[in-house]
Amino acid sequence: MPSQVVTVASTVGLHARPASLLIKAAGAAGVPVTIGRVGEPAVNAASMLSVLALGAKHGDELEITVGDGPDAESILASLVEIVATNHDG
């Protein structure tokens, strides 16, 4: 299962608009997607409550993991881009 650590770029952290974009993309991935702080239990990236419960702030490092599948690497890249982009500007 491919995974990557990414820094939260949005100045308001991972909630509201950035979380909504991530959740929608994770839900459409067709494979399980998790997100969490490195070394801590990950949560379902397609669950709004779970993602918001992370309380991820600007500058936090999160690890995204995508279940194995034919497009796993491209799915991971698109999810990383969502988290690594400042959607507040």
MDTraj code that builds the backbone (N, CA, C; nanometers):
import mdtraj as md
import numpy as np

residues = "MET PRO SER GLN VAL VAL THR VAL ALA SER THR VAL GLY LEU HIS ALA ARG PRO ALA SER LEU LEU ILE LYS ALA ALA GLY ALA ALA GLY VAL PRO VAL THR ILE GLY ARG VAL GLY GLU PRO ALA VAL ASN ALA ALA SER MET LEU SER VAL LEU ALA LEU GLY ALA LYS HIS GLY ASP GLU LEU GLU ILE THR VAL GLY ASP GLY PRO ASP ALA GLU SER ILE LEU ALA SER LEU VAL GLU ILE VAL ALA THR ASN HIS ASP GLY".split()
xyz = np.array([
    [0.0844, -0.1176, 0.0000],
    [0.0000, 0.0000, 0.0000],
    [0.0890, 0.1240, 0.0000],
    [0.0743, 0.2064, -0.1013],
    [0.1565, 0.3264, -0.1074],
    [0.1125, 0.4296, -0.0031],
    [0.2098, 0.5017, 0.0495],
    [0.1789, 0.6083, 0.1450],
    [0.2802, 0.7201, 0.1292],
    [0.2422, 0.8370, 0.1777],
    [0.3305, 0.9535, 0.1698],
    [0.2964, 1.0489, 0.2829],
    [0.3996, 1.1120, 0.3376],
    [0.3811, 1.2144, 0.4396],
    [0.3708, 1.3485, 0.3688],
    [0.2732, 1.4290, 0.4105],
    [0.2482, 1.5593, 0.3479],
    [0.2215, 1.6624, 0.4576],
    [0.2613, 1.7849, 0.4315],
    [0.2393, 1.8948, 0.5255],
    [0.1112, 1.9695, 0.4895],
    [0.0263, 1.9941, 0.5876],
    [-0.0989, 2.0669, 0.5664],
    [-0.0659, 2.2116, 0.5290],
    [-0.1081, 2.2530, 0.4105],
    [-0.0738, 2.3860, 0.3602],
    [-0.1792, 2.4917, 0.3907],
    [-0.3058, 2.4531, 0.4017],
    [-0.4111, 2.5519, 0.4248],
    [-0.3901, 2.6217, 0.5580],
    [-0.4020, 2.7530, 0.5564],
    [-0.3755, 2.8317, 0.6767],
    [-0.4754, 2.8036, 0.7883],
    [-0.5941, 2.7555, 0.7548],
    [-0.6936, 2.7223, 0.8568],
    [-0.6882, 2.5747, 0.8941],
    [-0.5906, 2.5020, 0.8401],
    [-0.5768, 2.3604, 0.8707],
    [-0.6647, 2.2748, 0.7816],
    [-0.6820, 2.1518, 0.8230],
    [-0.7579, 2.0555, 0.7424],
    [-0.9015, 2.0482, 0.7934],
    [-0.9781, 2.1511, 0.7628],
    [-1.1206, 2.1503, 0.7920],
    [-1.1918, 2.2335, 0.6871],
    [-1.3222, 2.2330, 0.6918],
    [-1.4055, 2.3052, 0.5968],
    [-1.3733, 2.2662, 0.4526],
    [-1.3323, 2.3616, 0.3724],
    [-1.3122, 2.3366, 0.2294],
    [-1.2051, 2.2317, 0.1998],
    [-1.0834, 2.2416, 0.2559],
    [-0.9835, 2.1406, 0.2228],
    [-1.0250, 1.9991, 0.2647],
    [-1.0893, 1.9871, 0.3797],
    [-1.1341, 1.8551, 0.4253],
    [-1.2405, 1.8001, 0.3319],
    [-1.3320, 1.8848, 0.2886],
    [-1.4374, 1.8424, 0.1972],
    [-1.3796, 1.7906, 0.0658],
    [-1.2803, 1.8600, 0.0128],
    [-1.2148, 1.8161, -0.1110],
    [-1.1462, 1.6806, -0.0914],
    [-1.0769, 1.6655, 0.0209],
    [-1.0074, 1.5405, 0.0502],
    [-1.1056, 1.4250, 0.0652],
    [-1.2120, 1.4469, 0.1396],
    [-1.3103, 1.3426, 0.1663],
    [-1.3789, 1.2978, 0.0377],
    [-1.4139, 1.3937, -0.0459],
    [-1.4779, 1.3599, -0.1736],
    [-1.3835, 1.2756, -0.2603],
    [-1.2582, 1.3148, -0.2697],
    [-1.1603, 1.2411, -0.3506],
    [-1.1328, 1.1029, -0.2920],
    [-1.1229, 1.0929, -0.1600],
    [-1.0975, 0.9641, -0.0950],
    [-1.2163, 0.8702, -0.1152],
    [-1.3361, 0.9234, -0.1070],
    [-1.4554, 0.8426, -0.1260],
    [-1.4691, 0.7901, -0.2677],
    [-1.4208, 0.8670, -0.3642],
    [-1.4292, 0.8283, -0.5048],
    [-1.3137, 0.7391, -0.5485],
    [-1.2172, 0.7164, -0.4618],
    [-1.0953, 0.6439, -0.4987],
    [-1.1198, 0.4979, -0.5347],
    [-1.2197, 0.4361, -0.4760],
    [-1.2474, 0.2964, -0.5046],
    [-1.1603, 0.1986, -0.4263],
    [-1.0717, 0.2503, -0.3441],
    [-0.9871, 0.1703, -0.2559],
    [-0.9857, 0.2391, -0.1190],
    [-0.9540, 0.1651, -0.0127],
    [-0.9484, 0.2294, 0.1188],
    [-0.8380, 0.3356, 0.1247],
    [-0.8696, 0.4477, 0.1876],
    [-0.7731, 0.5565, 0.2051],
    [-0.7757, 0.5981, 0.3512],
    [-0.6577, 0.6059, 0.4129],
    [-0.6493, 0.6513, 0.5513],
    [-0.5571, 0.7714, 0.5605],
    [-0.5755, 0.8484, 0.6682],
    [-0.4917, 0.9653, 0.6925],
    [-0.4722, 0.9785, 0.8429],
    [-0.3538, 1.0209, 0.8824],
    [-0.3279, 1.0400, 1.0244],
    [-0.1883, 1.0931, 1.0481],
    [-0.1624, 1.1336, 1.1708],
    [-0.0289, 1.1786, 1.2076],
    [0.0656, 1.0585, 1.2093],
    [0.1882, 1.0819, 1.1722],
    [0.2875, 0.9747, 1.1684],
    [0.3028, 0.9165, 1.3084],
    [0.2961, 0.7847, 1.3193],
    [0.3117, 0.7171, 1.4466],
    [0.1846, 0.7063, 1.5284],
    [0.0742, 0.7621, 1.4786],
    [-0.0540, 0.7539, 1.5479],
    [-0.1525, 0.6764, 1.4610],
    [-0.2595, 0.6247, 1.5200],
    [-0.3579, 0.5516, 1.4397],
    [-0.4182, 0.6408, 1.3311],
    [-0.4302, 0.5855, 1.2118],
    [-0.4892, 0.6591, 1.0994],
    [-0.6405, 0.6432, 1.1014],
    [-0.7085, 0.7354, 1.0335],
    [-0.8544, 0.7324, 1.0257],
    [-0.8970, 0.7210, 0.8796],
    [-1.0221, 0.6861, 0.8599],
    [-1.0797, 0.6762, 0.7259],
    [-1.0848, 0.8158, 0.6632],
    [-1.0140, 0.8336, 0.5530],
    [-1.0069, 0.9654, 0.4883],
    [-1.1353, 1.0023, 0.4166],
    [-1.2304, 0.9093, 0.4051],
    [-1.3576, 0.9384, 0.3402],
    [-1.4654, 0.9774, 0.4424],
    [-1.4274, 0.9869, 0.5689],
    [-1.5219, 1.0203, 0.6758],
    [-1.4977, 1.1628, 0.7252],
    [-1.5966, 1.2492, 0.7065],
    [-1.5845, 1.3883, 0.7495],
    [-1.5562, 1.3974, 0.8996],
    [-1.6301, 1.3238, 0.9799],
    [-1.6096, 1.3302, 1.1248],
    [-1.4697, 1.2851, 1.1638],
    [-1.4213, 1.1786, 1.1015],
    [-1.2883, 1.1273, 1.1346],
    [-1.1792, 1.2259, 1.0965],
    [-1.1910, 1.2842, 0.9785],
    [-1.0893, 1.3791, 0.9316],
    [-1.0907, 1.5047, 1.0188],
    [-1.2085, 1.5565, 1.0496],
    [-1.2165, 1.6756, 1.1344],
    [-1.1651, 1.6469, 1.2751],
    [-1.1858, 1.5245, 1.3242],
    [-1.1405, 1.4873, 1.4584],
    [-0.9881, 1.4860, 1.4702],
    [-0.9189, 1.4766, 1.3573],
    [-0.7725, 1.4836, 1.3608],
    [-0.7251, 1.6192, 1.4136],
    [-0.8037, 1.7224, 1.3888],
    [-0.7658, 1.8564, 1.4334],
    [-0.6374, 1.9052, 1.3678],
    [-0.6140, 1.8639, 1.2436],
    [-0.4898, 1.8996, 1.1739],
    [-0.4838, 2.0487, 1.1458],
    [-0.3732, 2.1090, 1.1852],
    [-0.3519, 2.2526, 1.1683],
    [-0.2472, 2.2788, 1.0597],
    [-0.2405, 2.4023, 1.0172],
    [-0.1398, 2.4434, 0.9191],
    [-0.0008, 2.4018, 0.9658],
    [0.0732, 2.3344, 0.8782],
    [0.2081, 2.2923, 0.9110],
    [0.2187, 2.1527, 0.9705],
    [0.1064, 2.0926, 1.0096],
    [0.1097, 1.9557, 1.0617],
    [0.1474, 1.8581, 0.9511],
    [0.2186, 1.7529, 0.9875],
    [0.2533, 1.6485, 0.8910],
    [0.1599, 1.5305, 0.9086],
    [0.0991, 1.4893, 0.7987],
    [0.0058, 1.3776, 0.7991],
    [0.0510, 1.2733, 0.6983],
    [0.0228, 1.1476, 0.7292],
    [0.0553, 1.0398, 0.6364],
    [-0.0734, 0.9890, 0.5723],
    [-0.0739, 0.9880, 0.4391],
    [-0.1867, 0.9356, 0.3628],
    [-0.1466, 0.7992, 0.3095],
    [-0.2344, 0.7008, 0.3275],
    [-0.2098, 0.5661, 0.2773],
    [-0.3279, 0.5240, 0.1902],
    [-0.2953, 0.4685, 0.0750],
    [-0.3969, 0.4253, -0.0214],
    [-0.3880, 0.2743, -0.0376],
    [-0.5021, 0.2086, -0.0368],
    [-0.5062, 0.0643, -0.0568],
    [-0.4533, 0.0265, -0.1943],
    [-0.4029, -0.0958, -0.2045],
    [-0.3476, -0.1428, -0.3313],
    [-0.4546, -0.1469, -0.4394],
    [-0.4143, -0.1067, -0.5579],
    [-0.5030, -0.1076, -0.6730],
    [-0.4266, -0.0575, -0.7931],
    [-0.4850, -0.0700, -0.9113],
    [-0.4132, -0.0322, -1.0333],
    [-0.3760, 0.1159, -1.0397],
    [-0.4534, 0.2034, -0.9772],
    [-0.4274, 0.3472, -0.9834],
    [-0.3832, 0.4042, -0.8495],
    [-0.3343, 0.3193, -0.7600],
    [-0.3028, 0.3618, -0.6238],
    [-0.2054, 0.4795, -0.6202],
    [-0.1010, 0.4763, -0.7021],
    [-0.0014, 0.5844, -0.7003],
    [-0.0607, 0.7173, -0.7465],
    [-0.1445, 0.7144, -0.8505],
    [-0.2037, 0.8398, -0.8987],
    [-0.3091, 0.8912, -0.8013],
    [-0.3817, 0.8001, -0.7372],
    [-0.4774, 0.8412, -0.6345],
    [-0.4034, 0.9075, -0.5194],
    [-0.2940, 0.8466, -0.4750],
    [-0.2142, 0.9033, -0.3671],
    [-0.1634, 1.0423, -0.4049],
    [-0.1137, 1.0568, -0.5255],
    [-0.0610, 1.1868, -0.5700],
    [-0.1696, 1.2938, -0.5679],
    [-0.2906, 1.2603, -0.6093],
    [-0.3974, 1.3606, -0.6102],
    [-0.4401, 1.3982, -0.4687],
    [-0.4414, 1.3012, -0.3770],
    [-0.4766, 1.3314, -0.2383],
    [-0.3687, 1.4159, -0.1703],
    [-0.2440, 1.3833, -0.1972],
    [-0.1326, 1.4614, -0.1416],
    [-0.1409, 1.6050, -0.1912],
    [-0.1737, 1.6220, -0.3182],
    [-0.1854, 1.7581, -0.3743],
    [-0.2930, 1.8388, -0.3048],
    [-0.4046, 1.7748, -0.2709],
    [-0.5129, 1.8446, -0.2002],
    [-0.4647, 1.8963, -0.0658],
    [-0.3964, 1.8119, 0.0104],
    [-0.3498, 1.8511, 0.1444],
    [-0.2363, 1.9527, 0.1358],
    [-0.1529, 1.9416, 0.0327],
    [-0.0350, 2.0274, 0.0189],
    [-0.0670, 2.1620, -0.0469],
    [-0.1930, 2.1871, -0.0800],
    [-0.2332, 2.3117, -0.1436],
    [-0.3054, 2.3996, -0.0432],
    [-0.2754, 2.5292, -0.0440],
    [-0.3456, 2.6237, 0.0418],
    [-0.4772, 2.6627, -0.0261],
    [-0.5874, 2.6113, 0.0249],
    [-0.7185, 2.6376, -0.0347],
    [-0.7854, 2.7609, 0.0243],
    [-0.7130, 2.8353, 0.1054],
    [-0.7707, 2.9494, 0.1738],
    [-0.7415, 3.0822, 0.1051],
    [-0.6590, 3.0786, 0.0026],
    [-0.6167, 3.2028, -0.0599],
    [-0.6925, 3.2394, -0.1743],
])
top = md.Topology()
chain = top.add_chain()
for i, resn in enumerate(residues, 1):
    res = top.add_residue(resn, chain, resSeq=i)
    for name in ("N", "CA", "C"):
        top.add_atom(name, md.element.get_by_symbol(name[0]), res)
traj = md.Trajectory(xyz[None], top)
